[in-house]
Amino acid sequence: MKLKVCLIAFIILGLSYSLFLIFIKDNPRTISQKEAEEIVANFYGGKVVKAKLEQESGNYQLMFENEKGVYKVSVDSETKKISNIRLVEQKEDLVTLEEAKKNIEKQLGTQVNQIKEVKKEGQPFVEATVEKDNKHYRIEYDLKEKTIVSNTEVMSNGSKPLNISEQKAKDIALQQIHGKITDLSIVNNQNGKHYKVTVDDYSEGAYVYVQAHTGKVSSISWYTEQPDDADDNSMDEADDDDESND
């Protein structure tokens, strides 16, 4: 009797296990959307930007983006198999900012002082500044074509707008010499623009040269009876004094 009961129990357990296996086979576990996204991200790199489950096929349709472009791909929700990958948008093969810097330096034979990435009409460019032969240049570099498209000399210091006013230049001159200001003009030398302030003090006077950008006194040229004669050499003196001060 006990043997019969054990036999029946064994048969029931066997049938139950068989039914369980059949159920598992007919109803396999489906992965979640998050799991599908992780499968794609781990395999291709980048990030998933869109995902949805198609009820009819049971596949996840995903769109992901990596350094090469934007792609669409299918992932089987049961087998986790990836299929039907296709390119949606290919990214342009652009050089990096560091690569652009090296290319500019190689082409021009000088070092880049400043560099930044900009957009011109939606296209990626690099703007850089370089110094060569004591001149400054603004460079435009096409990141797509990998070449310099513009090389423009930056205006010299003598062409820059003035930073101090005429009144300020007069005040600076009077701090150097006591007297009456009789004239003021703007002159240029190799060190840039200067205010030439004429200060008279009875029997003598002086030309005070004030740097228009910094307010620094570059030179003082004295005269007595013939100011025009002193004026002829004053610019050269200002140049020499400026070089010694610098």
C-alpha positions as a Markdown table, in Angstrom:
| # | Residue | x | y | z |
|---|---|---|---|---|
| 1 | Met | 0.0 | 0.0 | 0.0 |
| 2 | Lys | 2.8 | 2.4 | 1.0 |
| 3 | Leu | 4.6 | 1.5 | -2.2 |
| 4 | Lys | 1.6 | 2.3 | -4.3 |
| 5 | Val | 1.2 | 5.7 | -2.6 |
| 6 | Cys | 4.9 | 6.6 | -3.1 |
| 7 | Leu | 4.6 | 5.5 | -6.8 |
| 8 | Ile | 1.6 | 7.8 | -7.3 |
| 9 | Ala | 3.3 | 10.7 | -5.6 |
| 10 | Phe | 6.4 | 10.2 | -7.8 |
| 11 | Ile | 4.3 | 10.2 | -10.9 |
| 12 | Ile | 2.5 | 13.4 | -9.8 |
| 13 | Leu | 5.8 | 15.2 | -9.1 |
| 14 | Gly | 7.1 | 14.1 | -12.5 |
| 15 | Leu | 4.1 | 15.3 | -14.3 |
| 16 | Ser | 4.2 | 18.6 | -12.4 |
| 17 | Tyr | 7.8 | 19.1 | -13.3 |
| 18 | Ser | 7.2 | 18.3 | -17.0 |
| 19 | Leu | 4.3 | 20.8 | -17.1 |
| 20 | Phe | 6.5 | 23.4 | -15.5 |
| 21 | Leu | 9.2 | 22.9 | -18.2 |
| 22 | Ile | 6.6 | 23.1 | -20.9 |
| 23 | Phe | 5.2 | 26.4 | -19.4 |
| 24 | Ile | 8.6 | 27.9 | -19.2 |
| 25 | Lys | 9.3 | 27.0 | -22.8 |
| 26 | Asp | 6.1 | 28.4 | -24.0 |
| 27 | Asn | 6.3 | 31.5 | -21.8 |
| 28 | Pro | 10.0 | 32.5 | -21.7 |
| 29 | Arg | 10.9 | 35.5 | -19.5 |
| 30 | Thr | 11.0 | 38.8 | -21.4 |
| 31 | Ile | 13.6 | 41.4 | -20.6 |
| 32 | Ser | 12.6 | 44.9 | -19.5 |
| 33 | Gln | 13.2 | 48.1 | -21.6 |
| 34 | Lys | 16.0 | 49.1 | -19.2 |
| 35 | Glu | 17.7 | 45.8 | -19.8 |
| 36 | Ala | 17.4 | 46.2 | -23.5 |
| 37 | Glu | 19.0 | 49.7 | -23.3 |
| 38 | Glu | 21.9 | 48.3 | -21.2 |
| 39 | Ile | 22.5 | 45.5 | -23.7 |
| 40 | Val | 22.8 | 48.1 | -26.6 |
| 41 | Ala | 24.8 | 50.6 | -24.5 |
| 42 | Asn | 27.3 | 48.0 | -23.4 |
| 43 | Phe | 27.8 | 46.5 | -26.8 |
| 44 | Tyr | 28.0 | 49.7 | -28.9 |
| 45 | Gly | 28.9 | 52.4 | -26.4 |
| 46 | Gly | 27.2 | 55.8 | -26.3 |
| 47 | Lys | 23.7 | 56.3 | -25.0 |
| 48 | Val | 20.2 | 55.2 | -25.9 |
| 49 | Val | 18.1 | 58.2 | -26.9 |
| 50 | Lys | 14.8 | 56.4 | -27.7 |
| 51 | Ala | 13.3 | 52.9 | -27.0 |
| 52 | Lys | 9.9 | 51.2 | -27.3 |
| 53 | Leu | 8.5 | 47.6 | -27.4 |
| 54 | Glu | 6.7 | 46.4 | -30.5 |
| 55 | Gln | 3.9 | 44.2 | -29.3 |
| 56 | Glu | 3.6 | 42.3 | -32.6 |
| 57 | Ser | 7.2 | 41.2 | -32.9 |
| 58 | Gly | 8.1 | 41.3 | -29.2 |
| 59 | Asn | 11.2 | 43.2 | -30.1 |
| 60 | Tyr | 12.5 | 46.4 | -28.6 |
| 61 | Gln | 13.3 | 49.1 | -31.2 |
| 62 | Leu | 16.0 | 51.4 | -29.9 |
| 63 | Met | 17.8 | 54.4 | -31.2 |
| 64 | Phe | 21.3 | 55.1 | -29.8 |
| 65 | Glu | 24.1 | 57.6 | -30.4 |
| 66 | Asn | 27.8 | 57.2 | -30.1 |
| 67 | Glu | 30.9 | 58.9 | -31.5 |
| 68 | Lys | 30.3 | 57.5 | -35.0 |
| 69 | Gly | 26.7 | 58.5 | -35.4 |
| 70 | Val | 23.0 | 57.8 | -34.7 |
| 71 | Tyr | 21.7 | 54.2 | -35.2 |
| 72 | Lys | 18.5 | 52.2 | -34.9 |
| 73 | Val | 18.6 | 48.6 | -33.7 |
| 74 | Ser | 16.3 | 45.8 | -32.6 |
| 75 | Val | 16.7 | 43.7 | -29.5 |
| 76 | Asp | 14.7 | 40.4 | -29.0 |
| 77 | Ser | 12.9 | 40.7 | -25.7 |
| 78 | Glu | 13.2 | 37.0 | -25.1 |
| 79 | Thr | 16.6 | 35.9 | -26.5 |
| 80 | Lys | 18.3 | 39.3 | -26.1 |
| 81 | Lys | 19.6 | 39.0 | -29.6 |
| 82 | Ile | 20.6 | 42.2 | -31.4 |
| 83 | Ser | 19.6 | 42.6 | -35.0 |
| 84 | Asn | 18.6 | 45.0 | -37.8 |
| 85 | Ile | 21.1 | 47.7 | -37.0 |
| 86 | Arg | 21.1 | 50.6 | -39.4 |
| 87 | Leu | 22.8 | 54.0 | -39.6 |
| 88 | Val | 20.4 | 57.0 | -39.3 |
| 89 | Glu | 22.9 | 59.8 | -39.2 |
| 90 | Gln | 26.7 | 59.7 | -39.6 |
| 91 | Lys | 28.7 | 62.2 | -37.6 |
| 92 | Glu | 31.3 | 64.3 | -39.4 |
| 93 | Asp | 34.9 | 63.2 | -38.9 |
| 94 | Leu | 36.2 | 66.3 | -37.2 |
| 95 | Val | 39.6 | 66.9 | -35.7 |
| 96 | Thr | 39.8 | 67.8 | -32.0 |
| 97 | Leu | 40.7 | 71.2 | -30.7 |
| 98 | Glu | 44.2 | 69.9 | -29.7 |
| 99 | Glu | 44.7 | 68.4 | -33.2 |
| 100 | Ala | 43.7 | 71.7 | -34.8 |
| 101 | Lys | 46.2 | 73.6 | -32.7 |
| 102 | Lys | 49.0 | 71.2 | -33.7 |
| 103 | Asn | 48.0 | 71.5 | -37.4 |
| 104 | Ile | 48.0 | 75.3 | -37.3 |
| 105 | Glu | 51.4 | 75.4 | -35.6 |
| 106 | Lys | 52.8 | 73.0 | -38.1 |
| 107 | Gln | 51.5 | 75.0 | -41.1 |
| 108 | Leu | 52.5 | 78.4 | -39.8 |
| 109 | Gly | 55.7 | 77.4 | -38.0 |
| 110 | Thr | 54.8 | 79.2 | -34.8 |
| 111 | Gln | 52.9 | 78.6 | -31.6 |
| 112 | Val | 49.2 | 79.3 | -31.0 |
| 113 | Asn | 48.5 | 81.8 | -28.3 |
| 114 | Gln | 44.8 | 81.4 | -28.0 |
| 115 | Ile | 42.3 | 79.0 | -29.6 |
| 116 | Lys | 38.5 | 78.4 | -29.4 |
| 117 | Glu | 35.8 | 76.5 | -31.3 |
| 118 | Val | 33.1 | 78.5 | -33.1 |
| 119 | Lys | 30.2 | 78.0 | -35.4 |
| 120 | Lys | 29.9 | 79.8 | -38.8 |
| 121 | Glu | 26.7 | 79.3 | -40.6 |
| 122 | Gly | 26.3 | 76.1 | -38.7 |
| 123 | Gln | 29.7 | 74.7 | -39.6 |
| 124 | Pro | 32.4 | 74.0 | -37.0 |
| 125 | Phe | 35.5 | 76.2 | -37.1 |
| 126 | Val | 38.4 | 77.1 | -34.9 |
| 127 | Glu | 39.6 | 80.7 | -34.2 |
| 128 | Ala | 43.1 | 81.1 | -33.1 |
| 129 | Thr | 45.7 | 83.9 | -32.5 |
| 130 | Val | 49.3 | 83.5 | -33.3 |
| 131 | Glu | 52.4 | 85.8 | -33.3 |
| 132 | Lys | 55.0 | 85.6 | -36.0 |
| 133 | Asp | 57.8 | 88.1 | -37.0 |
| 134 | Asn | 56.5 | 90.5 | -34.2 |
| 135 | Lys | 53.1 | 90.6 | -35.8 |
| 136 | His | 49.8 | 89.1 | -34.6 |
| 137 | Tyr | 47.4 | 87.1 | -36.8 |
| 138 | Arg | 43.9 | 85.8 | -36.4 |
| 139 | Ile | 43.5 | 82.4 | -37.9 |
| 140 | Glu | 40.3 | 80.5 | -39.0 |
| 141 | Tyr | 40.6 | 76.8 | -39.3 |
| 142 | Asp | 38.0 | 74.5 | -40.8 |
| 143 | Leu | 37.6 | 71.5 | -38.6 |
| 144 | Lys | 35.9 | 69.5 | -41.3 |
| 145 | Glu | 38.4 | 70.2 | -44.1 |
| 146 | Lys | 41.3 | 70.3 | -41.7 |
| 147 | Thr | 42.9 | 73.3 | -43.2 |
| 148 | Ile | 43.4 | 77.1 | -42.6 |
| 149 | Val | 40.8 | 79.1 | -44.5 |
| 150 | Ser | 41.7 | 82.6 | -43.2 |
| 151 | Asn | 44.9 | 84.3 | -42.0 |
| 152 | Thr | 44.4 | 88.0 | -41.1 |
| 153 | Glu | 46.9 | 90.3 | -39.5 |
| 154 | Val | 45.5 | 92.0 | -36.3 |
| 155 | Met | 45.8 | 95.7 | -36.3 |
| 156 | Ser | 48.9 | 97.1 | -34.6 |
| 157 | Asn | 49.0 | 98.9 | -31.3 |
| 158 | Gly | 49.2 | 102.2 | -33.1 |
| 159 | Ser | 45.7 | 101.5 | -34.6 |
| 160 | Lys | 44.0 | 100.6 | -31.4 |
| 161 | Pro | 41.5 | 103.0 | -29.9 |
| 162 | Leu | 42.8 | 105.4 | -27.2 |
| 163 | Asn | 42.3 | 104.3 | -23.6 |
| 164 | Ile | 42.9 | 107.6 | -21.8 |
| 165 | Ser | 41.2 | 110.9 | -22.6 |
| 166 | Glu | 42.9 | 114.2 | -23.6 |
| 167 | Gln | 42.1 | 115.7 | -20.2 |
| 168 | Lys | 43.7 | 112.8 | -18.5 |
| 169 | Ala | 46.8 | 113.3 | -20.6 |
| 170 | Lys | 46.9 | 117.0 | -19.7 |
| 171 | Asp | 46.6 | 116.1 | -16.0 |
| 172 | Ile | 49.5 | 113.6 | -16.3 |
| 173 | Ala | 51.7 | 116.2 | -18.1 |
| 174 | Leu | 51.0 | 118.9 | -15.4 |
| 175 | Gln | 52.0 | 116.3 | -12.7 |
| 176 | Gln | 55.4 | 116.3 | -14.4 |
| 177 | Ile | 55.9 | 120.0 | -15.2 |
| 178 | His | 54.3 | 123.0 | -13.6 |
| 179 | Gly | 53.1 | 125.5 | -16.2 |
| 180 | Lys | 50.3 | 126.2 | -18.7 |
| 181 | Ile | 49.2 | 123.8 | -21.4 |
| 182 | Thr | 49.3 | 125.5 | -24.8 |
| 183 | Asp | 48.8 | 122.7 | -27.2 |
| 184 | Leu | 47.9 | 119.0 | -27.4 |
| 185 | Ser | 48.1 | 116.6 | -30.4 |
| 186 | Ile | 48.3 | 112.9 | -31.1 |
| 187 | Val | 51.4 | 111.5 | -32.6 |
| 188 | Asn | 52.6 | 108.0 | -33.6 |
| 189 | Asn | 56.0 | 106.3 | -33.0 |
| 190 | Gln | 57.1 | 102.7 | -33.0 |
| 191 | Asn | 55.7 | 102.3 | -29.5 |
| 192 | Gly | 52.2 | 103.3 | -30.5 |
| 193 | Lys | 50.0 | 106.4 | -30.1 |
| 194 | His | 51.0 | 109.2 | -27.8 |
| 195 | Tyr | 49.5 | 112.4 | -26.6 |
| 196 | Lys | 52.0 | 115.2 | -27.2 |
| 197 | Val | 51.3 | 117.8 | -24.5 |
| 198 | Thr | 53.0 | 121.2 | -24.8 |
| 199 | Val | 53.5 | 122.9 | -21.4 |
| 200 | Asp | 54.9 | 126.5 | -21.2 |
| 201 | Asp | 56.5 | 128.0 | -18.2 |
| 202 | Tyr | 57.6 | 131.6 | -18.9 |
| 203 | Ser | 60.9 | 131.4 | -20.7 |
| 204 | Glu | 60.9 | 127.7 | -21.3 |
| 205 | Gly | 58.6 | 124.8 | -22.0 |
| 206 | Ala | 58.4 | 121.1 | -22.7 |
| 207 | Tyr | 56.8 | 118.5 | -24.8 |
| 208 | Val | 55.4 | 115.7 | -22.6 |
| 209 | Tyr | 54.7 | 112.5 | -24.4 |
| 210 | Val | 52.0 | 110.4 | -22.7 |
| 211 | Gln | 51.2 | 106.9 | -24.0 |
| 212 | Ala | 47.6 | 106.9 | -25.1 |
| 213 | His | 46.9 | 103.4 | -23.9 |
| 214 | Thr | 48.6 | 103.3 | -20.5 |
| 215 | Gly | 49.0 | 106.9 | -19.4 |
| 216 | Lys | 52.7 | 106.3 | -19.0 |
| 217 | Val | 55.1 | 109.3 | -19.7 |
| 218 | Ser | 57.5 | 108.1 | -22.4 |
| 219 | Ser | 59.5 | 111.2 | -22.8 |
| 220 | Ile | 59.9 | 114.9 | -21.8 |
| 221 | Ser | 61.6 | 117.2 | -24.3 |
| 222 | Trp | 62.5 | 120.7 | -23.2 |
| 223 | Tyr | 62.8 | 123.8 | -25.3 |
| 224 | Thr | 63.6 | 127.5 | -24.7 |
| 225 | Glu | 63.4 | 130.0 | -27.5 |
| 226 | Gln | 62.7 | 127.8 | -30.5 |
| 227 | Pro | 60.2 | 125.1 | -29.7 |
| 228 | Asp | 59.9 | 124.1 | -33.3 |
| 229 | Asp | 63.6 | 123.0 | -33.4 |
| 230 | Ala | 63.2 | 120.9 | -30.3 |
| 231 | Asp | 60.0 | 119.4 | -31.8 |
| 232 | Asp | 62.0 | 118.0 | -34.8 |
| 233 | Asn | 64.0 | 115.6 | -32.5 |
| 234 | Ser | 61.4 | 115.0 | -29.8 |
| 235 | Met | 59.9 | 111.9 | -31.5 |
| 236 | Asp | 63.2 | 110.2 | -31.7 |
| 237 | Glu | 63.9 | 111.0 | -28.1 |
| 238 | Ala | 60.5 | 109.5 | -27.1 |
| 239 | Asp | 61.4 | 106.3 | -29.0 |
| 240 | Asp | 64.7 | 106.0 | -27.3 |
| 241 | Asp | 63.4 | 106.7 | -23.8 |
| 242 | Asp | 60.5 | 104.3 | -24.4 |
| 243 | Glu | 62.8 | 101.5 | -25.4 |
| 244 | Ser | 65.0 | 102.0 | -22.3 |
| 245 | Asn | 61.9 | 102.1 | -20.0 |
| 246 | Asp | 60.5 | 98.9 | -21.5 |
